[in-house]
Amino acid sequence: MAVAERIIFQPYVQGRRGGLKPGQPVACRNAADAERRAEKAMASGMAIGAHVVRIMADEEAGDYGEPEFLGVFGQVPEAA
């Protein structure tokens, strides 16, 4: 299988102790679709933050590239 681009919408929700907790990641068709989903989740209160991430992956071989952050919305975890 060839290397393919994957666009992921990663929402974040409020945890029990006030911290951020990752929600269920969603694979999207393209970056614009992921950004629409992030904005909609934020507007509806379903998420308090989100990342839109691009990853190049050869899933058959188990090779994944470094994530490229395309968008940051609302509250997200600090980078380590």
C-alpha positions, 0 to 999 in steps of 0.5 A, a space after each residue: 500500500 502506498 503512503 496516504 495523507 490522513 487528516 484528523 480532527 482531534 477534539 478535547 473535552 473538559 475532564 472531571 478534575 477540570 483538565 483537558 481530556 481527548 475525545 474520539 478522533 475523527 478521520 476527515 476527507 480534507 483539512 477544510 472538512 476537519 476545520 468545519 467539524 472543529 468549529 461546529 463542535 466548539 459552537 455546539 459545546 461538544 468540545 472546548 478545543 480541537 486540533 486539526 492534524 495531517 499525518 502521512 501514513 503507510 498503514 500496511 507497513 505500520 509507518 507513520 510520519 510526524 504530525 503536522 498541526 494545521 489548526 488549533 481551536 479553543 483550549 488544547 493541551 500544552 506541547 510537551 
